[in-house]
């Protein structure tokens, strides 16, 4: 199979936006690791992973005689390891949107992370890494198409919020027809302190409440996440209630070396039994330069249920992140 070429839109965007503030960016995250999976499959192998490496273009175009700018972002995941991100595709669309921004806030439309997913950014120390990412045991990690979102400016220097609507045109989870999903969020950012709350309603068939706190204490960063979720409209008593928490800690040994530790726990109350998911992950980051970081990590997720025996996913590996 011939690899796909860079989407034409990435090339064409640059020409009409030549007079504007346009930047090309990307991240390459490559790891080599030994992974043993026992939760959804029974396998053990060495893997070369691309870990959501991506390229993108951002544009900011001032509108004449106003204090408003038009903005655009086009971002794609790039599979550096084997050239296929899924469904035999070389590229996979990530956060891609267009909109307007001004002193009153920002409105964008397109495909993007929910505010609920973005809320976990400081707490999830192993984001995008196999078995380490919180998506392996938490609901609410959604990137949604057809999203319209308003984000407020920073109020009183510390407060911000957002509201988004997701038309139900792609939804098949509602027996009464497609449901319109909504997400709201509010956040406080102060000196060394971040506190936030986000709520998903009818998003991918679930209602999710997520609260986070992130504290910087001398050379230690402490992250806490608490979450509840439920199926928004259960069918045939197929209910599912989830309670979860994540605790992470990062120790900055010096301006180049970080040690990381993370634990997570999820309890799922199913209509036919209970299920528990537990994570423990440790790692070390070494910043070689502003753009290049080397890392090593080990992670394990354990699944226990009343219907089956205990199973585990484990991985240990090394990697590097190059940002540009």
ZIURFEN-V46891 format. One line per field, one symbol per residue. ss: DSSP state (H for helix, E for strand, - for the rest). psi: psi as a letter, one per 40 degrees, with the letter a starting at -180 (. if undefined). burial: I if it has 9 or more other C-alpha atoms within 8 Angstrom, else O. A space follows every 50 residues. Layout:
# ZIURFEN-V46891
ss = ???
psi = ???
burial = ???
This chain:
# ZIURFEN-V46891
ss = -------HHHHHHHHH----EEEEEEEEEEEEEEEEE-----EEEEEEE- ---EEEEEEEEE------EEEEEEEEEE-------E--E-EEE--EEEEE EE--EEEEEEEEE-HHHH---------------HHH------EEEEEEEE E---E---EEEEEEEE-HHH----------EEEEEEEEEE--EEEEEEEE EEE--EEEEEEEEEEEE--EEEEEEEEEEEE--------EEEEEEEEEEE EE----EEEEEEEEEEEEEE--EEEEEEEEEEEEEEE----EEEEEEEEE EEEEE-----EEEEEEEEEEEEE-
psi = hhiiihhddddddddeedeighihiihhghihihhhhedeigihihihie ffiiiihiihhhhhfifiihiihhhihhgddeeheiffidihhahhiiai iaeeahhihahiiidddddedddgefheihddieeeeiieghhiifhhhh hiihhfediiiihiihifdeheeheeihihiihiiiihhahehhhihihh hfhfeihhhhiihhhhhbfhhhhhhhiiiihdgihfegihhhhiihhihh hgdaedhihihhiihhhhhidfaiiihhihiiihhhhdaddhhiiiihih hhhhiediihiihiihiiaihhi.
burial = OOOOOOOOOIIOOIOOIOOIIIOOIIIIIIIIIIIIIIIOOOOOOOIIII IIIIIIIIIIIIIOOOOIIIIIIIIIIIIIOOIIIOOOIIIIOIIIIIII IIOOIIIIIIIIIIIIIOIIIOIIIOIOOOIIIIOOIIOOIOIIOIIIII IIIOOOOIIIIIIIIIIIOOIOOIOOOIIIIIIIIIIIIOOIIIIIIIII IIIOIIIIIIIIIIIIOOOIIIIIIIIIIIIIOOOOOOIIIIIIIIIIII IIIOOIIIIIIIIIIIIIIIOOIIIIIIIIIIIIIIIIOOIIIIIIIIII IIIIIOOOOOIIIIIIIIIIIIIO
